[in-house]
Amino acid sequence: MPRPLEIAYIPGRMLIFYETNSTVREIWMDGRKLPEDPDPWWYGHSVGKWEDDFTFVVETLGFNERTWLDSFGHPHSDQLHLTERYTRREHDTLAVQITVVDPKAYTKPWVGEPRTYKPRPNWELEESYCSIEDEQNYFKGVTLPAGPASNPTK
C-alpha cells in the first residue's frame, strides 16, 4: 500500500514514523547490541549502523506473535531475525532489501527482492488507525473470500 512514512535522525536513534496506525519505530544507533532475551514487541528491538556512506543496515529481533512478515501473513517464530538494508542509490532513490532468518519457520534464509522508493515531498502523514469496523470489513472482504486457512497441527 502506498502509505507515507518519514525517517528522522536524533542523536543515538533513527525514528521511522508510519502513517499506518500512527506508529513510530525506534532504531538504536548508539553502539548497543541486540538484547539477548528481549521482551517481544510488535516491531521487535532494532539496532542500526552505517555500512558505508550509502547503506544503512538494521538488525531486529524480539518480535511478538502478532507481527506479520508481509501482507500475506507469512508465519514466523520467536527465532525471527530480520535484516534490512536501506541503500541510497541516487539522490531521489531509496532501495530496501529485507532478509529473514528464522530456523524454526524456514529451512533457509528468505531474501526479498529490493524494493525501490522515491520521495514524495508533498505527502503528509495523516492520522490512521485500524478500528474494529476496519478489522471486521477486512475479515469479510479478504479473509473469508480467501477460504479457510490450513492448520499445520492437524
N, C-alpha and C positions, 0 to 999 in steps of 0.2 A: 504494500500500500504506500502510496506517495505521501507519507506523513513527515512533516518537518521535524528536524532536531537541530539543536545548537550545541556546539562544543566550546567550552570555556576553560581557560587555564587560570588557576590561582596557585600561589606558592605551595608546592608539595602535592598538588592534586589536579587531575583533569576531571571536569564535570561534563556529563552529557545530559542535556535537558531534552526529554522526549515529549512530543505533543500527546502521544497516546497515553491516556490516563494521567497526564500531567506529572510524570515521574522524573526523577533525577538519578543518574548513576554516577557513583564516585569511583575514580581510578586513582589509586595512591601512587605517587611518583617520588616519594621521599626516601627511596632505597630500601624500604621494608621488604621482607619476604612474604610469600603467601602463608596464611596461617596453617598450622599442621592439622588442627582439628576444629575447623570453623563451625559456628552456628549456621545452619542453612538459611540462605536468603534468596529472594526471587532473582536478583541479578548476580548472586554469588559475591565473592570477595575478589577484587581485581587489583593488580599492580601493573604498572606500565613503565616502559623505558624507551628511549630513542635508540634505535639500532644504528641509524645513520642520520644524515640531515633530512631525509625524506620519508623514513619509515618509523612509525610508532607501533610498538608491539605490546599487546595487553594479554596477560595470563590471568585466567579466572578459574576458581573452583569454589566449592561450598554452595551449590545450588540447592534449592528446596525441591520437593517433589512436584510442585505446581508449575515449574518452569517448562516452557516449550522450547525445543530446539529450533523449530520453524513453524510456519502456519499450518503444516500438515500434522503436527503433533507427534513427530518422531520421539521415541522414548529416550530416556537416559537414566542412569543410576546415580548413586551417591559418589561414584568414582569419576564423574564427568570432569574433564579438564579441557577448557576452551582456550584457544589461542587466536587472537585477532591481530591482523597486520593491516594497518592503515598506511597507505603509501600515497604521497602527493606526486602524481605522475607529471602533472603540469600545473600551472598556476590555478586553473579552474577545474581540475580533475582529481578526485579522490577515489582510489581503489581500495576495497576492503576484501580481505580473504580470511576465511574462518577455517580453523582446523579443530575437529572434535576428536578427543581421545577418551574413550570410555570402555575399558576392558570387560566390564560386566554386560554392556549393552551391544557392543560391536566387536567383531573379530580383528579389525584393523582400523587405523585412524581414518576418519572421514574428512577429506579436504574439499571444501567448497570451491566452486569457480569464483574468481574475483568478480565483485560487483563494482560498477563504476558509478560515481555520483558527481553531479555538477551543483555548485552552489546556486541557490535561488535567493538572492538578497532581498527580494520583495515579499517573501513568505514570512509570516509571523506565527509564533506558537499561539495556539488558541487553547482554551480550556477544553479538555476531552476526558470524559470519564465513562467507564463501562457500567451501565446501570443494570438492575435486574431485568428490566424490559429488553435491553440490548442483548443480554445473555439468552433470554428466552427466544427472541427473534432469531438469533444465530442458531440456536438449537433447532428451531422449527424449519429455518430456511437452508441450513447447511448440514447439520449433524444427522437429522432424521432422513433427509433425502439420500445421504451417502450410505445408509444401511447400517446394520449392527456392526460394532467393532469386534474383531476376533479377540478371544481371550486365550493367551498362550498357556494359562494354567489349566485349561480344560482339555 
